[in-house]
Amino acid sequence: MRFNFDIPEPSSKGALTPPSQSRSLTPPSQSRSLTPPSQSQSRSPSSATPANEEVEWVPLQSHPIFSNATTTHSSNDVPKKRNLMAWDGASRLYYWDINTQSLHRISLRFGEPEPTSVLAASPTKVMRADVELNFKVDRITINRHGSALLLEGSDGIRVMYLYGSSSSKDSAVICRTVSVGSDVYFNTNNAIRTLKVSWHPYSDTHLGILSSDSVFRLYDLSVALEQPEQEYYLQPVERGRSRNASSICPVDFSFGGDHLWDRFSVFILFSDGSVYILCPVVPFGSVYKWESVLEIYNDAQTFGLKASSSKAVSNANLAISWLEATFPDLAEQAAEGGNQPALKSHPYALFDSSVSLQGPLHKVYHGKEEDLSESKVSECEGRAVSFLYKAVSKDSVIVTAFSSGQLQIDALADEIQPVWTPGNQPRLSVNSHDRIIGIAMICETHSNELSVDYDIWLGHSPPLLKLGTVDLALPGKPESGSLISLFVDPLIPERIYSVHDGGVDSIVLHFLPFTNQKNGIDDDIRAPTVQSVLSTCQVESSVSALCGFVALSDSFGCSWIVGLTSGFECVVIGMESWNLLLPARIDKEKKFGNGNLEEVGDATIISKELLMGPKVVIVPPTSQNPVAADSIEGRSTLHQYFKLFHENYVEYAHKVYFELKHHGPQLKKIIDDQHARLREAQQKLAKVEEKQEKLENRIDHVIQTHDHLEERLLNLKNLPGIHKKPLSKAEREFKMELDRFRGVELDALHTTIEAINGRIQRYSSSPQSKKPNQRRQIAGRRKGNAEDDEISHLKSSIAKLSIVNNENAKKVKLVDSALKNRESNL
């Protein structure tokens, strides 16, 4: 496969760097000020709300931009994933209005006046593109620092920089908007479709695009808009092998998270449900934490170079050389023990090797590996439609959605390692200073045969540990299948939201192998739990029931989900979080709170020993001779009796007294609670007695209505036409023939007769027929005789048709009369 790859040299004049060029590793929620929007707007070049209008804070679901919106969906719209809402991670919500082709920036306040409420500023700040959009926007996403917004549609991709200049027209902000990849994806042929477009999590200027030609491209918006910075041509089938068509059709992709080599990885999903990994993939000029890069650098030196396998040592050397070339300051700082905050990546690629396409990832079950047969890639039915990667503490979770409405949830059972294919040289593009400005390579998969040697750095793809399969029980769509989108919760990483045609579901992961092992939790594998949060099954539409969805959270541990229906109605739902991940065994135990006993039994009030009574006293044997009480033997006997009595009955009485005195207040509380419940029950009974009379009146009215309906039903049964018998098969066929004759042939005959009569009248009333024609008489009578013969023939035909018409009319009348007589007799 040959291809030309030439990237023009960047120039300072044509640079498209947005106003906020500085990259920072501080999360958005920490880099922004916590000052309320109304106080921080004066410092922004384009404030969130107009300064000359009074700001009113209203509930988000009641905002005027949603209540005044009108739907523009047509019945011919093709079902597609849509999301017209985006959140910057702090206090601003963005909404794209498809009617006015404008962007609304909404300032939010959380927890006012109630802890679970969300307020929005009205009016909003309207933002428009400086160029006309010639396509319909289906999805918007914002970069990590909130400086640029991606406008994605089936016919175009635009990036709007949110820090623009104010316009005097409609108090709107005109934002610079640029087109991305129009020469590749939206040319005149339009043969290549974009499957997924996403911002890179470690860069504000890099976009990743997966297209239908099985190519993953990475664009740097600060350098070139039409020429990709990196191109990876995916070849999931090994040479000399054949696979079905679904295994070579990509569907979705996701960038890795903040975990070891995952941050340099790209996960790619194919239509059959198989998952592949590209590692390493790093945008030029992206910034990473010093501790993160140093961790994987030390890991490669400690475990890779000291491995027993020569292949593992070779792979570790490649990884170390790549890290040292991509981050030139790494080796020197690591040797000197430096501690700088971040490292910036430099353009680099191995000259004699290309990045390998690792996969497809196989599965393991409790230490046992799955049969790696190519015919069974996924256990779920249908085709894969969506994909999500989420790093949760020490685990990397992968969720795959299928068109049948099933979700397959897996976790990586091992760490990702970078793998290259030697001998497959990439195509590099350099500038005049021999600096790499572009990379293109063919990424082929390699043989992933399992070995009993589990040493690291051997180039094996990490296996997947199955966490569970979730069936969303969606309404069946056999033709196109269900459209499912997956979102992460910004507050609880173990919670995932699934947005589909039926609404929104919440999936919570209760078991994570490495995270549970780190926290010392030794629980069995618990299946994920699913809870329906929002149901839109009653909406009958060919498009998705939800065209917008975002998950919000604040710094106090509260979270919400915001949905936008197809009728442009905003829905805000508060989500519980404090008791979401509690172990199940806590719910089964008895709960004691605030000094009150919530669950008390008889055994906890009086012990079983007291209920059984005092022990039986065995009287000691005495002599048969009577003994005087004042004698020594008598006194000894009385002392012994008194001792037995004291040990049994007096101590038992003391125990009873102590138990009753100790449990007295508790018993009083229980009795008071029982009396309160009794009073509540009596009040409910009184209310029922008050409503009993109304219920009896309603029942009497229902009985009267039922009797009236029965009388009407009897009257209808006595009508003459009720008991008529249905026609037989021969009678139905005869009636159909008569109806056809009456409706078709008679009309045709009448039309023919009328046409002939009209022609005769026109001919007889024409002036040429009345004017004497000498030339015709001179020519002879032969032609006149022919016309006379034709006229006579027409007259005879008309007469015959009239006779046939009369006969048919008589037959129809006879049939109608016969049918009427038959019906009257029945």
CORRABEL-V487959 format. One line per field, one symbol per residue. ss: DSSP state (~ for helix, > for strand, _ for the rest). psi: psi as a letter, one per 20 degrees, with the letter a starting at -180 (. if undefined). burial: 1 if it has 16 or more other C-alpha atoms within 10 Angstrom, else 0. A space follows every 50 residues. Layout:
ss=???
psi=???
burial=???
This chain:
ss=___________________________~~~~_____~~~~~~~_______ _____>>>>~~~_~~~~_______________>_>>>____>>>>>>___ _>>>>>>>>>_______>>>>>__>>>>>_________>>>>_____>>> >>>__>>>>>>___>>______>>>_>>>__~~~~________>>>>>>_ _____>>>>>>___>>>>>>_________>>>>>>_________~~~~_> >>>>>____~~~~~>>>>>>____>>>>>_______>>>~~~~~~~~~~~ ~~~~_____~~~~~~~~~~~~~~~~~__~~~~~~~~_____>>>______ __>>>_>>>___>>>__>>______________>>>>>>>>>__>>>>>> >>___>>>>>>>_______>>>____>>>>_____>>>>>>>>>______ _____________>>>>>>>>_____________>>>>______>>>>>> __>>>>>>____~~~~~~__________>>>>>>>__________>>>>> >>>_____>>>>>>>____>>>>>>________~~~~~___>>__>>___ _~~~~__~~~~~___________________~~~~~~~~~~~~~~~~~~~ ~~~~~~~~~~~~~~~~~~~~~~~~~~~~~~~~~~~~~~~~~~~~~~~~~~ ~~~~~~~~~~~~~~~~~___________~~~~~~~~~~~~~~~~~~~~~~ ~~~~~~~~~~~~~~~_~~~~___~~~~~~__~~~~~~~~~~~~~~~~~~~ ~~~~~~~~~~~~~~~~~~~~~~~~~_
psi=pqqpoopqpqqhhjpkprhnhpqqjpqhhhiqqjpqhhhihiiqhoqhqp hjqpppoqqgijqhhhhiqqqkqrijppprpqojqqpjiekpppppoigi lrppoppqpqkpiqhjqoqqpprrpppqqiqpokrpphpqqqrhjkiqpp oprijqpqpppinaqqqipjkrpoqppqqpkhhghlahhlhpqphppqqp ikqijppppprijlppqopoiigphhpqhqpoopnipqpjqqrrhhijoq grrpqramocihijqpppprhjiqprpppqopqpjqpqqghghhghghgh hghgijqhphhhgghhgggghgghhhnhiggghhhikrmqhrppqqpqqp hjqqpqnpaqprqqolipqqolpihnhqiqqaqphqqpppoodjqopppp pqiijqpoprqpirqpqppqoqinprpqpraijkppiqppqpoqqrplpq qiokqrkijqqprppphrppoilqppnhgirqopqpqqpigohipppopa hicpqppppipoghghhhjkpmqrppqqqpppgppkhiooqirqhpjppq pqqaijjqqqqpqorhjlpppppppqhhkhkqqhhhiirpppqkjpohop rhhigprhhhhirqqppopqqrqhpqpqhjrghghgghhgghgggghfgg hghgggggghhgjghghggggggggghghghhghhghhhhigggggghgg hhgghggghgghgghhhiqhjhjqqqqrghhgghhhggggghhggghggg ggghgghghgghghjqhhhhppohhhhhhrjghhhghhhgghggghhhgg hgghggghhggggggghggghghhh.
burial=00000110000000011100001100000000000011001000011111 00000011111010110000000000001011111111111111111100 01111111110000001111111111111000000011111111111111 11111111111111000000011111111111011100000001111111 11111111111111111111111111111111111110000000001111 11111111111111111111111111111111111111110111011001 10111010000111111111011011101110000000000011111111 00111111111111000000000000110101111111111101111111 11111111111111111111100111111000000111111111110000 00000111111111111111010100000011111111111101111111 11111111111111010000000000110100110100100011111111 11110001111111111111111110000000000000000000000000 00000000000000000000000000000000000010000001000010 01000100000000000001000000000000000000000000000000 00000000000000000000000000000000001001000000010000 00100100000000000000000000000000000000000000000100 10001001000100000000000000
